[in-house]
Amino acid sequence: MVYRGKGLLDKSLMYSVLDVKLEDGSVGHSTFSVRDEKLHAEMDRPITHLYGLKHVLSYEKQIDVVLEKLIGVLDGFAEQGRRCDVGRQLLYSLWYRGPRVRED
């Protein structure tokens, strides 16, 4: 049986670990953590096209650069025999290294 992507399965509370508590006490959601389908669609609509094949191919070189930097950092930890929080390094790569990549 093939299931449609909408309405059949609700996201579990597991996703709430990705929510952010804001200064005013309210909860901020990402497009990944939000469990309300209408809100998800509203948040997702302006950026969905950026993840299509056409767009991803247009910045594939930048993705490769970020991945190479991440692998270099992970190799550095391995060579030194040090523990590494891979999740932290991945987030750092996406939020800090990624936006600073420019095409030559």
Phi and psi restraints in degrees (range 20) as a CNS / XPLOR table:
assign (resid 1 and name C) (resid 2 and name N)
       (resid 2 and name CA) (resid 2 and name C) 1.0 -103.2 20.0 2
assign (resid 2 and name N) (resid 2 and name CA)
       (resid 2 and name C) (resid 3 and name N) 1.0 128.7 20.0 2
assign (resid 2 and name C) (resid 3 and name N)
       (resid 3 and name CA) (resid 3 and name C) 1.0 -98.7 20.0 2
assign (resid 3 and name N) (resid 3 and name CA)
       (resid 3 and name C) (resid 4 and name N) 1.0 142.8 20.0 2
assign (resid 3 and name C) (resid 4 and name N)
       (resid 4 and name CA) (resid 4 and name C) 1.0 -71.6 20.0 2
assign (resid 4 and name N) (resid 4 and name CA)
       (resid 4 and name C) (resid 5 and name N) 1.0 158.6 20.0 2
assign (resid 4 and name C) (resid 5 and name N)
       (resid 5 and name CA) (resid 5 and name C) 1.0 -80.6 20.0 2
assign (resid 5 and name N) (resid 5 and name CA)
       (resid 5 and name C) (resid 6 and name N) 1.0 -6.5 20.0 2
assign (resid 5 and name C) (resid 6 and name N)
       (resid 6 and name CA) (resid 6 and name C) 1.0 -117.2 20.0 2
assign (resid 6 and name N) (resid 6 and name CA)
       (resid 6 and name C) (resid 7 and name N) 1.0 132.3 20.0 2
assign (resid 6 and name C) (resid 7 and name N)
       (resid 7 and name CA) (resid 7 and name C) 1.0 81.6 20.0 2
assign (resid 7 and name N) (resid 7 and name CA)
       (resid 7 and name C) (resid 8 and name N) 1.0 -9.8 20.0 2
assign (resid 7 and name C) (resid 8 and name N)
       (resid 8 and name CA) (resid 8 and name C) 1.0 -89.0 20.0 2
assign (resid 8 and name N) (resid 8 and name CA)
       (resid 8 and name C) (resid 9 and name N) 1.0 -37.9 20.0 2
assign (resid 8 and name C) (resid 9 and name N)
       (resid 9 and name CA) (resid 9 and name C) 1.0 -127.6 20.0 2
assign (resid 9 and name N) (resid 9 and name CA)
       (resid 9 and name C) (resid 10 and name N) 1.0 128.9 20.0 2
assign (resid 9 and name C) (resid 10 and name N)
       (resid 10 and name CA) (resid 10 and name C) 1.0 -88.7 20.0 2
assign (resid 10 and name N) (resid 10 and name CA)
       (resid 10 and name C) (resid 11 and name N) 1.0 148.0 20.0 2
assign (resid 10 and name C) (resid 11 and name N)
       (resid 11 and name CA) (resid 11 and name C) 1.0 -69.4 20.0 2
assign (resid 11 and name N) (resid 11 and name CA)
       (resid 11 and name C) (resid 12 and name N) 1.0 142.2 20.0 2
assign (resid 11 and name C) (resid 12 and name N)
       (resid 12 and name CA) (resid 12 and name C) 1.0 -79.4 20.0 2
assign (resid 12 and name N) (resid 12 and name CA)
       (resid 12 and name C) (resid 13 and name N) 1.0 171.5 20.0 2
assign (resid 12 and name C) (resid 13 and name N)
       (resid 13 and name CA) (resid 13 and name C) 1.0 -67.5 20.0 2
assign (resid 13 and name N) (resid 13 and name CA)
       (resid 13 and name C) (resid 14 and name N) 1.0 -10.6 20.0 2
assign (resid 13 and name C) (resid 14 and name N)
       (resid 14 and name CA) (resid 14 and name C) 1.0 -53.1 20.0 2
assign (resid 14 and name N) (resid 14 and name CA)
       (resid 14 and name C) (resid 15 and name N) 1.0 -35.2 20.0 2
assign (resid 14 and name C) (resid 15 and name N)
       (resid 15 and name CA) (resid 15 and name C) 1.0 -68.5 20.0 2
assign (resid 15 and name N) (resid 15 and name CA)
       (resid 15 and name C) (resid 16 and name N) 1.0 -17.0 20.0 2
assign (resid 15 and name C) (resid 16 and name N)
       (resid 16 and name CA) (resid 16 and name C) 1.0 -65.3 20.0 2
assign (resid 16 and name N) (resid 16 and name CA)
       (resid 16 and name C) (resid 17 and name N) 1.0 -18.4 20.0 2
assign (resid 16 and name C) (resid 17 and name N)
       (resid 17 and name CA) (resid 17 and name C) 1.0 -65.6 20.0 2
assign (resid 17 and name N) (resid 17 and name CA)
       (resid 17 and name C) (resid 18 and name N) 1.0 -16.7 20.0 2
assign (resid 17 and name C) (resid 18 and name N)
       (resid 18 and name CA) (resid 18 and name C) 1.0 -93.5 20.0 2
assign (resid 18 and name N) (resid 18 and name CA)
       (resid 18 and name C) (resid 19 and name N) 1.0 -3.7 20.0 2
assign (resid 18 and name C) (resid 19 and name N)
       (resid 19 and name CA) (resid 19 and name C) 1.0 -74.7 20.0 2
assign (resid 19 and name N) (resid 19 and name CA)
       (resid 19 and name C) (resid 20 and name N) 1.0 159.4 20.0 2
assign (resid 19 and name C) (resid 20 and name N)
       (resid 20 and name CA) (resid 20 and name C) 1.0 -120.7 20.0 2
assign (resid 20 and name N) (resid 20 and name CA)
       (resid 20 and name C) (resid 21 and name N) 1.0 130.9 20.0 2
assign (resid 20 and name C) (resid 21 and name N)
       (resid 21 and name CA) (resid 21 and name C) 1.0 -84.3 20.0 2
assign (resid 21 and name N) (resid 21 and name CA)
       (resid 21 and name C) (resid 22 and name N) 1.0 121.9 20.0 2
assign (resid 21 and name C) (resid 22 and name N)
       (resid 22 and name CA) (resid 22 and name C) 1.0 -86.2 20.0 2
assign (resid 22 and name N) (resid 22 and name CA)
       (resid 22 and name C) (resid 23 and name N) 1.0 164.0 20.0 2
assign (resid 22 and name C) (resid 23 and name N)
       (resid 23 and name CA) (resid 23 and name C) 1.0 -55.8 20.0 2
assign (resid 23 and name N) (resid 23 and name CA)
       (resid 23 and name C) (resid 24 and name N) 1.0 -34.2 20.0 2
assign (resid 23 and name C) (resid 24 and name N)
       (resid 24 and name CA) (resid 24 and name C) 1.0 -82.4 20.0 2
assign (resid 24 and name N) (resid 24 and name CA)
       (resid 24 and name C) (resid 25 and name N) 1.0 4.7 20.0 2
assign (resid 24 and name C) (resid 25 and name N)
       (resid 25 and name CA) (resid 25 and name C) 1.0 91.7 20.0 2
assign (resid 25 and name N) (resid 25 and name CA)
       (resid 25 and name C) (resid 26 and name N) 1.0 -10.4 20.0 2
assign (resid 25 and name C) (resid 26 and name N)
       (resid 26 and name CA) (resid 26 and name C) 1.0 -77.4 20.0 2
assign (resid 26 and name N) (resid 26 and name CA)
       (resid 26 and name C) (resid 27 and name N) 1.0 169.9 20.0 2
assign (resid 26 and name C) (resid 27 and name N)
       (resid 27 and name CA) (resid 27 and name C) 1.0 -107.7 20.0 2
assign (resid 27 and name N) (resid 27 and name CA)
       (resid 27 and name C) (resid 28 and name N) 1.0 130.8 20.0 2
assign (resid 27 and name C) (resid 28 and name N)
       (resid 28 and name CA) (resid 28 and name C) 1.0 -100.9 20.0 2
assign (resid 28 and name N) (resid 28 and name CA)
       (resid 28 and name C) (resid 29 and name N) 1.0 136.7 20.0 2
assign (resid 28 and name C) (resid 29 and name N)
       (resid 29 and name CA) (resid 29 and name C) 1.0 -112.3 20.0 2
assign (resid 29 and name N) (resid 29 and name CA)
       (resid 29 and name C) (resid 30 and name N) 1.0 152.2 20.0 2
assign (resid 29 and name C) (resid 30 and name N)
       (resid 30 and name CA) (resid 30 and name C) 1.0 -99.0 20.0 2
assign (resid 30 and name N) (resid 30 and name CA)
       (resid 30 and name C) (resid 31 and name N) 1.0 170.4 20.0 2
assign (resid 30 and name C) (resid 31 and name N)
       (resid 31 and name CA) (resid 31 and name C) 1.0 -64.8 20.0 2
assign (resid 31 and name N) (resid 31 and name CA)
       (resid 31 and name C) (resid 32 and name N) 1.0 -21.5 20.0 2
assign (resid 31 and name C) (resid 32 and name N)
       (resid 32 and name CA) (resid 32 and name C) 1.0 -82.0 20.0 2
assign (resid 32 and name N) (resid 32 and name CA)
       (resid 32 and name C) (resid 33 and name N) 1.0 -37.0 20.0 2
assign (resid 32 and name C) (resid 33 and name N)
       (resid 33 and name CA) (resid 33 and name C) 1.0 -91.0 20.0 2
assign (resid 33 and name N) (resid 33 and name CA)
       (resid 33 and name C) (resid 34 and name N) 1.0 -20.0 20.0 2
assign (resid 33 and name C) (resid 34 and name N)
       (resid 34 and name CA) (resid 34 and name C) 1.0 -64.8 20.0 2
assign (resid 34 and name N) (resid 34 and name CA)
       (resid 34 and name C) (resid 35 and name N) 1.0 135.9 20.0 2
assign (resid 34 and name C) (resid 35 and name N)
       (resid 35 and name CA) (resid 35 and name C) 1.0 -105.9 20.0 2
assign (resid 35 and name N) (resid 35 and name CA)
       (resid 35 and name C) (resid 36 and name N) 1.0 -7.2 20.0 2
assign (resid 35 and name C) (resid 36 and name N)
       (resid 36 and name CA) (resid 36 and name C) 1.0 -88.3 20.0 2
assign (resid 36 and name N) (resid 36 and name CA)
       (resid 36 and name C) (resid 37 and name N) 1.0 118.0 20.0 2
assign (resid 36 and name C) (resid 37 and name N)
       (resid 37 and name CA) (resid 37 and name C) 1.0 -62.1 20.0 2
assign (resid 37 and name N) (resid 37 and name CA)
       (resid 37 and name C) (resid 38 and name N) 1.0 -38.9 20.0 2
assign (resid 37 and name C) (resid 38 and name N)
       (resid 38 and name CA) (resid 38 and name C) 1.0 -66.4 20.0 2
assign (resid 38 and name N) (resid 38 and name CA)
       (resid 38 and name C) (resid 39 and name N) 1.0 -43.5 20.0 2
assign (resid 38 and name C) (resid 39 and name N)
       (resid 39 and name CA) (resid 39 and name C) 1.0 -65.1 20.0 2
assign (resid 39 and name N) (resid 39 and name CA)
       (resid 39 and name C) (resid 40 and name N) 1.0 -40.1 20.0 2
assign (resid 39 and name C) (resid 40 and name N)
       (resid 40 and name CA) (resid 40 and name C) 1.0 -59.7 20.0 2
assign (resid 40 and name N) (resid 40 and name CA)
       (resid 40 and name C) (resid 41 and name N) 1.0 -46.7 20.0 2
assign (resid 40 and name C) (resid 41 and name N)
       (resid 41 and name CA) (resid 41 and name C) 1.0 -61.8 20.0 2
assign (resid 41 and name N) (resid 41 and name CA)
       (resid 41 and name C) (resid 42 and name N) 1.0 -40.8 20.0 2
assign (resid 41 and name C) (resid 42 and name N)
       (resid 42 and name CA) (resid 42 and name C) 1.0 -63.8 20.0 2
assign (resid 42 and name N) (resid 42 and name CA)
       (resid 42 and name C) (resid 43 and name N) 1.0 -41.1 20.0 2
assign (resid 42 and name C) (resid 43 and name N)
       (resid 43 and name CA) (resid 43 and name C) 1.0 -73.3 20.0 2
assign (resid 43 and name N) (resid 43 and name CA)
       (resid 43 and name C) (resid 44 and name N) 1.0 -35.1 20.0 2
assign (resid 43 and name C) (resid 44 and name N)
       (resid 44 and name CA) (resid 44 and name C) 1.0 -78.6 20.0 2
assign (resid 44 and name N) (resid 44 and name CA)
       (resid 44 and name C) (resid 45 and name N) 1.0 -32.9 20.0 2
assign (resid 44 and name C) (resid 45 and name N)
       (resid 45 and name CA) (resid 45 and name C) 1.0 -49.6 20.0 2
assign (resid 45 and name N) (resid 45 and name CA)
       (resid 45 and name C) (resid 46 and name N) 1.0 -48.7 20.0 2
assign (resid 45 and name C) (resid 46 and name N)
       (resid 46 and name CA) (resid 46 and name C) 1.0 -70.3 20.0 2
assign (resid 46 and name N) (resid 46 and name CA)
       (resid 46 and name C) (resid 47 and name N) 1.0 -15.7 20.0 2
assign (resid 46 and name C) (resid 47 and name N)
       (resid 47 and name CA) (resid 47 and name C) 1.0 -116.5 20.0 2
assign (resid 47 and name N) (resid 47 and name CA)
       (resid 47 and name C) (resid 48 and name N) 1.0 -9.3 20.0 2
assign (resid 47 and name C) (resid 48 and name N)
       (resid 48 and name CA) (resid 48 and name C) 1.0 -54.0 20.0 2
assign (resid 48 and name N) (resid 48 and name CA)
       (resid 48 and name C) (resid 49 and name N) 1.0 -42.2 20.0 2
assign (resid 48 and name C) (resid 49 and name N)
       (resid 49 and name CA) (resid 49 and name C) 1.0 -62.2 20.0 2
assign (resid 49 and name N) (resid 49 and name CA)
       (resid 49 and name C) (resid 50 and name N) 1.0 -23.8 20.0 2
assign (resid 49 and name C) (resid 50 and name N)
       (resid 50 and name CA) (resid 50 and name C) 1.0 -69.2 20.0 2
assign (resid 50 and name N) (resid 50 and name CA)
       (resid 50 and name C) (resid 51 and name N) 1.0 -18.3 20.0 2
assign (resid 50 and name C) (resid 51 and name N)
       (resid 51 and name CA) (resid 51 and name C) 1.0 -100.6 20.0 2
assign (resid 51 and name N) (resid 51 and name CA)
       (resid 51 and name C) (resid 52 and name N) 1.0 4.4 20.0 2
assign (resid 51 and name C) (resid 52 and name N)
       (resid 52 and name CA) (resid 52 and name C) 1.0 -72.4 20.0 2
assign (resid 52 and name N) (resid 52 and name CA)
       (resid 52 and name C) (resid 53 and name N) 1.0 157.6 20.0 2
assign (resid 52 and name C) (resid 53 and name N)
       (resid 53 and name CA) (resid 53 and name C) 1.0 -54.3 20.0 2
assign (resid 53 and name N) (resid 53 and name CA)
       (resid 53 and name C) (resid 54 and name N) 1.0 -42.4 20.0 2
assign (resid 53 and name C) (resid 54 and name N)
       (resid 54 and name CA) (resid 54 and name C) 1.0 -58.3 20.0 2
assign (resid 54 and name N) (resid 54 and name CA)
       (resid 54 and name C) (resid 55 and name N) 1.0 -46.6 20.0 2
assign (resid 54 and name C) (resid 55 and name N)
       (resid 55 and name CA) (resid 55 and name C) 1.0 -71.9 20.0 2
assign (resid 55 and name N) (resid 55 and name CA)
       (resid 55 and name C) (resid 56 and name N) 1.0 -42.5 20.0 2
assign (resid 55 and name C) (resid 56 and name N)
       (resid 56 and name CA) (resid 56 and name C) 1.0 -60.3 20.0 2
assign (resid 56 and name N) (resid 56 and name CA)
       (resid 56 and name C) (resid 57 and name N) 1.0 -41.1 20.0 2
assign (resid 56 and name C) (resid 57 and name N)
       (resid 57 and name CA) (resid 57 and name C) 1.0 -63.0 20.0 2
assign (resid 57 and name N) (resid 57 and name CA)
       (resid 57 and name C) (resid 58 and name N) 1.0 -31.1 20.0 2
assign (resid 57 and name C) (resid 58 and name N)
       (resid 58 and name CA) (resid 58 and name C) 1.0 -70.4 20.0 2
assign (resid 58 and name N) (resid 58 and name CA)
       (resid 58 and name C) (resid 59 and name N) 1.0 -23.1 20.0 2
assign (resid 58 and name C) (resid 59 and name N)
       (resid 59 and name CA) (resid 59 and name C) 1.0 -122.1 20.0 2
assign (resid 59 and name N) (resid 59 and name CA)
       (resid 59 and name C) (resid 60 and name N) 1.0 26.1 20.0 2
assign (resid 59 and name C) (resid 60 and name N)
       (resid 60 and name CA) (resid 60 and name C) 1.0 -59.6 20.0 2
assign (resid 60 and name N) (resid 60 and name CA)
       (resid 60 and name C) (resid 61 and name N) 1.0 -38.6 20.0 2
assign (resid 60 and name C) (resid 61 and name N)
       (resid 61 and name CA) (resid 61 and name C) 1.0 -61.3 20.0 2
assign (resid 61 and name N) (resid 61 and name CA)
       (resid 61 and name C) (resid 62 and name N) 1.0 -40.8 20.0 2
assign (resid 61 and name C) (resid 62 and name N)
       (resid 62 and name CA) (resid 62 and name C) 1.0 -66.9 20.0 2
assign (resid 62 and name N) (resid 62 and name CA)
       (resid 62 and name C) (resid 63 and name N) 1.0 -37.9 20.0 2
assign (resid 62 and name C) (resid 63 and name N)
       (resid 63 and name CA) (resid 63 and name C) 1.0 -61.5 20.0 2
assign (resid 63 and name N) (resid 63 and name CA)
       (resid 63 and name C) (resid 64 and name N) 1.0 -44.1 20.0 2
assign (resid 63 and name C) (resid 64 and name N)
       (resid 64 and name CA) (resid 64 and name C) 1.0 -60.2 20.0 2
assign (resid 64 and name N) (resid 64 and name CA)
       (resid 64 and name C) (resid 65 and name N) 1.0 -41.3 20.0 2
assign (resid 64 and name C) (resid 65 and name N)
       (resid 65 and name CA) (resid 65 and name C) 1.0 -62.6 20.0 2
assign (resid 65 and name N) (resid 65 and name CA)
       (resid 65 and name C) (resid 66 and name N) 1.0 -45.8 20.0 2
assign (resid 65 and name C) (resid 66 and name N)
       (resid 66 and name CA) (resid 66 and name C) 1.0 -62.9 20.0 2
assign (resid 66 and name N) (resid 66 and name CA)
       (resid 66 and name C) (resid 67 and name N) 1.0 -43.2 20.0 2
assign (resid 66 and name C) (resid 67 and name N)
       (resid 67 and name CA) (resid 67 and name C) 1.0 -64.5 20.0 2
assign (resid 67 and name N) (resid 67 and name CA)
       (resid 67 and name C) (resid 68 and name N) 1.0 -39.7 20.0 2
assign (resid 67 and name C) (resid 68 and name N)
       (resid 68 and name CA) (resid 68 and name C) 1.0 -62.8 20.0 2
assign (resid 68 and name N) (resid 68 and name CA)
       (resid 68 and name C) (resid 69 and name N) 1.0 -41.0 20.0 2
assign (resid 68 and name C) (resid 69 and name N)
       (resid 69 and name CA) (resid 69 and name C) 1.0 -64.2 20.0 2
assign (resid 69 and name N) (resid 69 and name CA)
       (resid 69 and name C) (resid 70 and name N) 1.0 -43.7 20.0 2
assign (resid 69 and name C) (resid 70 and name N)
       (resid 70 and name CA) (resid 70 and name C) 1.0 -61.3 20.0 2
assign (resid 70 and name N) (resid 70 and name CA)
       (resid 70 and name C) (resid 71 and name N) 1.0 -45.5 20.0 2
assign (resid 70 and name C) (resid 71 and name N)
       (resid 71 and name CA) (resid 71 and name C) 1.0 -63.0 20.0 2
assign (resid 71 and name N) (resid 71 and name CA)
       (resid 71 and name C) (resid 72 and name N) 1.0 -38.3 20.0 2
assign (resid 71 and name C) (resid 72 and name N)
       (resid 72 and name CA) (resid 72 and name C) 1.0 -61.4 20.0 2
assign (resid 72 and name N) (resid 72 and name CA)
       (resid 72 and name C) (resid 73 and name N) 1.0 -42.7 20.0 2
assign (resid 72 and name C) (resid 73 and name N)
       (resid 73 and name CA) (resid 73 and name C) 1.0 -64.2 20.0 2
assign (resid 73 and name N) (resid 73 and name CA)
       (resid 73 and name C) (resid 74 and name N) 1.0 -45.5 20.0 2
assign (resid 73 and name C) (resid 74 and name N)
       (resid 74 and name CA) (resid 74 and name C) 1.0 -63.9 20.0 2
assign (resid 74 and name N) (resid 74 and name CA)
       (resid 74 and name C) (resid 75 and name N) 1.0 -39.8 20.0 2
assign (resid 74 and name C) (resid 75 and name N)
       (resid 75 and name CA) (resid 75 and name C) 1.0 -60.7 20.0 2
assign (resid 75 and name N) (resid 75 and name CA)
       (resid 75 and name C) (resid 76 and name N) 1.0 -39.6 20.0 2
assign (resid 75 and name C) (resid 76 and name N)
       (resid 76 and name CA) (resid 76 and name C) 1.0 -60.3 20.0 2
assign (resid 76 and name N) (resid 76 and name CA)
       (resid 76 and name C) (resid 77 and name N) 1.0 -43.8 20.0 2
assign (resid 76 and name C) (resid 77 and name N)
       (resid 77 and name CA) (resid 77 and name C) 1.0 -62.2 20.0 2
assign (resid 77 and name N) (resid 77 and name CA)
       (resid 77 and name C) (resid 78 and name N) 1.0 -44.2 20.0 2
assign (resid 77 and name C) (resid 78 and name N)
       (resid 78 and name CA) (resid 78 and name C) 1.0 -64.2 20.0 2
assign (resid 78 and name N) (resid 78 and name CA)
       (resid 78 and name C) (resid 79 and name N) 1.0 -43.9 20.0 2
assign (resid 78 and name C) (resid 79 and name N)
       (resid 79 and name CA) (resid 79 and name C) 1.0 -63.1 20.0 2
assign (resid 79 and name N) (resid 79 and name CA)
       (resid 79 and name C) (resid 80 and name N) 1.0 -33.4 20.0 2
assign (resid 79 and name C) (resid 80 and name N)
       (resid 80 and name CA) (resid 80 and name C) 1.0 -87.5 20.0 2
assign (resid 80 and name N) (resid 80 and name CA)
       (resid 80 and name C) (resid 81 and name N) 1.0 -2.9 20.0 2
assign (resid 80 and name C) (resid 81 and name N)
       (resid 81 and name CA) (resid 81 and name C) 1.0 66.8 20.0 2
assign (resid 81 and name N) (resid 81 and name CA)
       (resid 81 and name C) (resid 82 and name N) 1.0 26.2 20.0 2
assign (resid 81 and name C) (resid 82 and name N)
       (resid 82 and name CA) (resid 82 and name C) 1.0 -96.7 20.0 2
assign (resid 82 and name N) (resid 82 and name CA)
       (resid 82 and name C) (resid 83 and name N) 1.0 149.6 20.0 2
assign (resid 82 and name C) (resid 83 and name N)
       (resid 83 and name CA) (resid 83 and name C) 1.0 -71.5 20.0 2
assign (resid 83 and name N) (resid 83 and name CA)
       (resid 83 and name C) (resid 84 and name N) 1.0 152.0 20.0 2
assign (resid 83 and name C) (resid 84 and name N)
       (resid 84 and name CA) (resid 84 and name C) 1.0 -142.1 20.0 2
assign (resid 84 and name N) (resid 84 and name CA)
       (resid 84 and name C) (resid 85 and name N) 1.0 131.6 20.0 2
assign (resid 84 and name C) (resid 85 and name N)
       (resid 85 and name CA) (resid 85 and name C) 1.0 -83.8 20.0 2
assign (resid 85 and name N) (resid 85 and name CA)
       (resid 85 and name C) (resid 86 and name N) 1.0 96.7 20.0 2
assign (resid 85 and name C) (resid 86 and name N)
       (resid 86 and name CA) (resid 86 and name C) 1.0 -61.5 20.0 2
assign (resid 86 and name N) (resid 86 and name CA)
       (resid 86 and name C) (resid 87 and name N) 1.0 -38.8 20.0 2
assign (resid 86 and name C) (resid 87 and name N)
       (resid 87 and name CA) (resid 87 and name C) 1.0 -60.0 20.0 2
assign (resid 87 and name N) (resid 87 and name CA)
       (resid 87 and name C) (resid 88 and name N) 1.0 -43.2 20.0 2
assign (resid 87 and name C) (resid 88 and name N)
       (resid 88 and name CA) (resid 88 and name C) 1.0 -64.1 20.0 2
assign (resid 88 and name N) (resid 88 and name CA)
       (resid 88 and name C) (resid 89 and name N) 1.0 -43.7 20.0 2
assign (resid 88 and name C) (resid 89 and name N)
       (resid 89 and name CA) (resid 89 and name C) 1.0 -65.0 20.0 2
assign (resid 89 and name N) (resid 89 and name CA)
       (resid 89 and name C) (resid 90 and name N) 1.0 -37.5 20.0 2
assign (resid 89 and name C) (resid 90 and name N)
       (resid 90 and name CA) (resid 90 and name C) 1.0 -64.8 20.0 2
assign (resid 90 and name N) (resid 90 and name CA)
       (resid 90 and name C) (resid 91 and name N) 1.0 -47.3 20.0 2
assign (resid 90 and name C) (resid 91 and name N)
       (resid 91 and name CA) (resid 91 and name C) 1.0 -60.9 20.0 2
assign (resid 91 and name N) (resid 91 and name CA)
       (resid 91 and name C) (resid 92 and name N) 1.0 -42.8 20.0 2
assign (resid 91 and name C) (resid 92 and name N)
       (resid 92 and name CA) (resid 92 and name C) 1.0 -60.1 20.0 2
assign (resid 92 and name N) (resid 92 and name CA)
       (resid 92 and name C) (resid 93 and name N) 1.0 -42.0 20.0 2
assign (resid 92 and name C) (resid 93 and name N)
       (resid 93 and name CA) (resid 93 and name C) 1.0 -63.7 20.0 2
assign (resid 93 and name N) (resid 93 and name CA)
       (resid 93 and name C) (resid 94 and name N) 1.0 -42.1 20.0 2
assign (resid 93 and name C) (resid 94 and name N)
       (resid 94 and name CA) (resid 94 and name C) 1.0 -71.9 20.0 2
assign (resid 94 and name N) (resid 94 and name CA)
       (resid 94 and name C) (resid 95 and name N) 1.0 -39.1 20.0 2
assign (resid 94 and name C) (resid 95 and name N)
       (resid 95 and name CA) (resid 95 and name C) 1.0 -95.3 20.0 2
assign (resid 95 and name N) (resid 95 and name CA)
       (resid 95 and name C) (resid 96 and name N) 1.0 -24.0 20.0 2
assign (resid 95 and name C) (resid 96 and name N)
       (resid 96 and name CA) (resid 96 and name C) 1.0 -112.1 20.0 2
assign (resid 96 and name N) (resid 96 and name CA)
       (resid 96 and name C) (resid 97 and name N) 1.0 -54.2 20.0 2
assign (resid 96 and name C) (resid 97 and name N)
       (resid 97 and name CA) (resid 97 and name C) 1.0 -70.5 20.0 2
assign (resid 97 and name N) (resid 97 and name CA)
       (resid 97 and name C) (resid 98 and name N) 1.0 -42.0 20.0 2
assign (resid 97 and name C) (resid 98 and name N)
       (resid 98 and name CA) (resid 98 and name C) 1.0 -55.4 20.0 2
assign (resid 98 and name N) (resid 98 and name CA)
       (resid 98 and name C) (resid 99 and name N) 1.0 -55.2 20.0 2
assign (resid 98 and name C) (resid 99 and name N)
       (resid 99 and name CA) (resid 99 and name C) 1.0 -64.8 20.0 2
assign (resid 99 and name N) (resid 99 and name CA)
       (resid 99 and name C) (resid 100 and name N) 1.0 -15.9 20.0 2
assign (resid 99 and name C) (resid 100 and name N)
       (resid 100 and name CA) (resid 100 and name C) 1.0 -92.3 20.0 2
assign (resid 100 and name N) (resid 100 and name CA)
       (resid 100 and name C) (resid 101 and name N) 1.0 1.2 20.0 2
assign (resid 100 and name C) (resid 101 and name N)
       (resid 101 and name CA) (resid 101 and name C) 1.0 -79.7 20.0 2
assign (resid 101 and name N) (resid 101 and name CA)
       (resid 101 and name C) (resid 102 and name N) 1.0 129.0 20.0 2
assign (resid 101 and name C) (resid 102 and name N)
       (resid 102 and name CA) (resid 102 and name C) 1.0 -125.7 20.0 2
assign (resid 102 and name N) (resid 102 and name CA)
       (resid 102 and name C) (resid 103 and name N) 1.0 147.2 20.0 2
assign (resid 102 and name C) (resid 103 and name N)
       (resid 103 and name CA) (resid 103 and name C) 1.0 -73.7 20.0 2
assign (resid 103 and name N) (resid 103 and name CA)
       (resid 103 and name C) (resid 104 and name N) 1.0 140.9 20.0 2
